Amino acid sequence: MIRLKSLTMIDTNFDKNHIWHPYTSMQNPLPVYPVAKADGIYIELEDGRRLIDGMASWWCMIHGYNRPELNQALSTQLGKMAHVMFGGLTHEPAIELAKLLVQITPPSLQKVFISDSGSVAVEVAIKMAKQYWINQGQQTRNKILSLRGAYHGDTFAAMSVCDPVTGMHQLFEGSMPLNYFAERPVCRFGEPCREEDLSNIRSLLKTHKHEIAALILEPIVQGAGGMWFYSAEYLIKVRALCDEYDILLIADEIATGFGRTGLMFACEHANIAADILCLGKALTGGYMSLAATLCNEKVSDGISKDSGVFMHGPTFMGNPLACATAIASINLLLNSPWQDRVANIEQQLSKELKACIESKAVNEVRTLGAIGVVEMKEAIDLKLAQEFFVSKGIWIRPFGKLLYTMPPYIINKKELNQLTQAIVEFTKLEA
Ligand SMILES: Cc1ncc(COP(=O)(O)O)c(C=O)c1O
């Protein structure tokens, strides 16, 4: 039964007048829903309504909320040390986390830079690539080759490798680094990649090789730039092209890492290793802001030779609370049947979301791992969609034409069914 409280304790009026929310205007902000607490896969609103979180809080809350194992790791670490600067000092949580990351990623990735958020991990990766070439005496190799449809974050270097049309290039024209963009991979996941699918990327590499430091991509799944799943063969061939043209490959697994696509890392679908790998989001099971950029010894030696130092050092680098939580989260994942859970979610999503295609408003339905996407023909009204889903006990936040879910891996069959039925119903209303 829904328990409605008469008085709101959370000062949403202050929120409306003073607090920026993501991508909003301070003059005409969209409504925000006050949350009292969250537990398991449920977000509980202040008025008592409980919502199944179909977003895993922007894809990071893979184990659900209020996990005893993560709470314990955090409070144990809190009793020892909340934070200490990382310049000149080190500590067990950072060392143990780095050990784990080195263990679960490809053997070539041996060096770990721990930072605060996904966008910063991408900044660090881009800086690593550029510093690598500077230290080889090739300063002109300072551009990044990215893909259309990409999303890599909101800081300046990260924005500069996001899709040039749907990203923020126009808005910040003149103040953003200029990079090169190849077409979005057209070959889909599970399909072969033909030679012509790579002709654009090959010709950009041929023409601009001496200006390009690295190629950056989100392996297998382009996330916030379009929820697009592409061929593993494309990834294999792009890795080979990077080798052929001596370009570093940066894999941004901030969204795909830690099992989301059915394998621990999306690069495993192609059995390739990047030169630089970005991790974030689910790294701490969604508890704390933390990210990591790993690189191979070609990159670290290239930067470090002749007394070179890598020029980055955030205040909260290697924060012990976040590192301790990340260790607990990775161990929790490794000790859980996550492959089965993600496979079951994939199966159920593809079976139950199929019904959406009957709606005239729907363009396409696609699923991969614990990701279900319904692409509409027209842009979705965010406010109306959120009202609808909240009324159904669901938390989903569509963008553009895309209605999608990336639930916590612990979601059960019944809860996932409630989620997919609400999505199907929404698509019918839109028709
Ligand atoms: C692939 C990818 N890279 C980078 C980012 C940026 O991460 P953050 O929002 O933690 O800065 C995101 C966020 O959605 C992402 O999906």
The ligand as an SDF file (V2000), in Angstrom:
LIG
                    3D

 16 16  0  0  0  0  0  0  0  0999 V2000
   31.5760    5.8200  -21.5380 C   0  0  0  0  0  0  0  0  0  0  0  0
   31.6080    6.9380  -20.5340 C   0  0  0  0  0  0  0  0  0  0  0  0
   32.7490    7.6150  -20.3380 N   0  0  0  0  0  0  0  0  0  0  0  0
   32.8370    8.6140  -19.4470 C   0  0  0  0  0  0  0  0  0  0  0  0
   31.7390    8.9910  -18.6990 C   0  0  0  0  0  0  0  0  0  0  0  0
   31.8560   10.1200  -17.7110 C   0  0  0  0  0  0  0  0  0  0  0  0
   31.8180    9.6280  -16.4080 O   0  0  0  0  0  0  0  0  0  0  0  0
   31.4360   10.5810  -15.1990 P   0  0  0  0  0  0  0  0  0  0  0  0
   30.0200   10.9650  -15.3870 O   0  0  0  0  0  0  0  0  0  0  0  0
   31.6800    9.7370  -13.9740 O   0  0  0  0  0  0  0  0  0  0  0  0
   32.3520   11.7510  -15.2620 O   0  0  0  0  0  0  0  0  0  0  0  0
   30.5260    8.3240  -18.8840 C   0  0  0  0  0  0  0  0  0  0  0  0
   29.3320    8.7270  -18.1460 C   0  0  0  0  0  0  0  0  0  0  0  0
   28.2060    8.3990  -18.4720 O   0  0  0  0  0  0  0  0  0  0  0  0
   30.4460    7.2730  -19.8290 C   0  0  0  0  0  0  0  0  0  0  0  0
   29.3170    6.5930  -20.0620 O   0  0  0  0  0  0  0  0  0  0  0  0
  1  2  1  0
  2  3  1  0
  2 15  2  0
  3  4  2  0
  4  5  1  0
  5  6  1  0
  5 12  2  0
  6  7  1  0
  7  8  1  0
  8  9  2  0
  8 10  1  0
  8 11  1  0
 12 13  1  0
 12 15  1  0
 13 14  2  0
 15 16  1  0
M  END
$$$$
